[in-house]
Amino acid sequence: MARKFSSLAFIASSAEEAQKAAADLRAIYGDHDPDEADVIVALGGDGFMLHTLHKTMNSGKLVYGMNRGSVGFLMNRYSTKNLHERIADAVENAFHPLEMRTTDVNGNQFTALAINEVYLFRQSYQAAKLKVIVDGKTRLDELTCDGLLLATPAGSTAYNLSAHGPILPLEAPLLALTPVSPFRPRRWRGALLPNRVTVDIEILEADKRPVNAVADHQEVKSVVHVRIAESEKLTARILSDPDHSWSDRILAEQFSN
């Protein structure tokens, strides 16, 4: 059944191509305040889409992206034609972000959300040493590596894939725990975890081997402890064309060269 909506808001990244696209679309379809519109049309690349999803989290707003950036994995194809019809027929994907809670070397605590992944990485020339705990049970007493990330299905085709992690179907109730350049244990290549678990990561020798933590684009320096769990209260909503759905894109990525 076609989606009913009454108003669109066009927002764009700072890129010249995105700004021009926004001007063209506003001239054709008009424009509304993002706070009042039913659907927000985001024009840019994947980074801008993530930024938009963070801003609209739990607002009930639907976000329909069109690619005016580079990769545009999260975006639909750009066209000025039949936009009302495309949005009416679009497939909705609703998902929960990861919540990252960190404590740094000074005891400061910080919370951030991640739609793609939470990533820990070494800050110096020395490899990080991490203790990995899942639902209160220690799974790795000591992981020596360049980094470690926990990715959602939505983020499994991003940095997780570059780190040789698995691609997860969008509907899968799983998270991918993927090491970056693991040294010890040498044969450990990661794990698939239920999306309801809580993952605690303790940084060993934090003064000697400093580690930073990143939730999407928000970075915390010199952490000593990171707790990650999927948020049950927060939801982001994104629309994709039915002939180019997000699920299809993730599936297709598994068969690409």
PyMOL commands that set and color helices and strands:
alter all, ss='L'
color gray80, all
select helices_A, chain A and resi 16-29+46-56+83-89+159-162+242-244+246-253
alter helices_A, ss='H'
color red, helices_A
select strands_A, chain A and resi 8-12+39-44+62-67+91-95+98-104+109-114+117-122+128-134+137-145+147-151+174-180+191-194+198-204+211-215+218-220+223-230+236-240
alter strands_A, ss='S'
color yellow, strands_A
deselect
rebuild
show_as cartoon
